[in-house]
Amino acid sequence: MKTKLVKIGNSQGVRIPKSLIEAAGLESEIDMELESNAIVLRRPKRARTGWDDAFRQLGPDDAPVDDGPRSAWDDAEWEWE
């Protein structure tokens, strides 16, 4: 599909047809990258994507360890089991 660049202030832009935006699942924010000689627009990755699977794969030796010293704030604010 051919389109033209349009002037937007000191920049230029491209009008993307609604059908393409919907088909790509684009919303209000996009990731834009230059790959070779192409400008690629993508849906941004959601924060913490894949964390559930990563946590499920953790073993007992992978648990976070907090061996640091406790402070007066720790004793006053936290309930320790």
C-alpha positions as CSV (number, residue, x, y, z in Angstrom):
1,M,0.0,0.0,0.0
2,K,1.5,3.3,-1.0
3,T,0.8,6.5,1.0
4,K,2.4,9.9,1.3
5,L,4.2,11.7,4.1
6,V,2.3,14.6,5.5
7,K,3.9,17.6,7.3
8,I,3.1,17.8,11.0
9,G,4.9,20.8,12.5
10,N,8.6,20.3,12.0
11,S,8.1,16.6,11.5
12,Q,6.4,14.4,9.0
13,G,3.9,11.6,9.5
14,V,2.0,8.9,7.8
15,R,-1.8,8.4,8.0
16,I,-2.5,4.7,8.8
17,P,-5.8,3.4,7.7
18,K,-8.2,2.3,10.5
19,S,-8.4,-1.2,9.1
20,L,-4.6,-1.7,9.4
21,I,-4.6,-0.2,12.9
22,E,-7.3,-2.6,14.0
23,A,-5.8,-5.6,12.3
24,A,-2.4,-5.0,14.0
25,G,-4.1,-4.4,17.4
26,L,-2.5,-1.0,17.8
27,E,-3.9,1.3,20.4
28,S,-2.8,4.7,21.8
29,E,0.9,3.8,22.1
30,I,3.2,2.0,19.7
31,D,6.8,0.9,19.6
32,M,8.6,2.2,16.6
33,E,12.0,0.8,15.4
34,L,14.2,1.1,12.4
35,E,15.1,-2.3,11.0
36,S,17.4,-2.3,8.0
37,N,15.7,0.2,5.8
38,A,12.2,-0.2,7.3
39,I,10.3,1.6,10.0
40,V,8.5,-1.1,12.0
41,L,5.5,-0.3,14.2
42,R,4.5,-2.8,16.9
43,R,2.2,-3.0,19.9
44,P,4.3,-2.3,23.0
45,K,5.1,-5.3,25.1
46,R,3.2,-5.4,28.3
47,A,5.2,-5.0,31.5
48,R,6.0,-8.2,33.2
49,T,5.0,-10.3,30.2
50,G,6.1,-13.9,30.8
51,W,6.7,-13.4,34.5
52,D,4.0,-16.0,35.5
53,D,5.7,-18.7,33.4
54,A,9.1,-17.8,34.7
55,F,7.9,-18.0,38.3
56,R,6.4,-21.4,37.7
57,Q,9.8,-22.7,36.5
58,L,11.6,-21.5,39.6
59,G,13.0,-24.2,41.9
60,P,13.4,-24.1,45.7
61,D,17.0,-22.9,45.2
62,D,15.8,-19.9,43.1
63,A,13.8,-18.2,45.9
64,P,14.9,-14.7,46.8
65,V,17.1,-14.5,49.9
66,D,17.2,-11.5,52.2
67,D,19.9,-12.2,54.7
68,G,20.6,-8.5,55.4
69,P,20.4,-7.0,58.9
70,R,17.0,-5.9,60.2
71,S,16.5,-2.3,61.3
72,A,14.2,-0.7,63.8
73,W,11.8,0.1,60.9
74,D,11.7,-3.6,60.0
75,D,10.7,-4.5,63.6
76,A,8.1,-1.7,63.9
77,E,6.5,-2.0,60.4
78,W,6.6,-5.7,59.5
79,E,4.9,-8.7,60.9
80,W,7.5,-11.5,61.0
81,E,6.5,-15.1,61.0
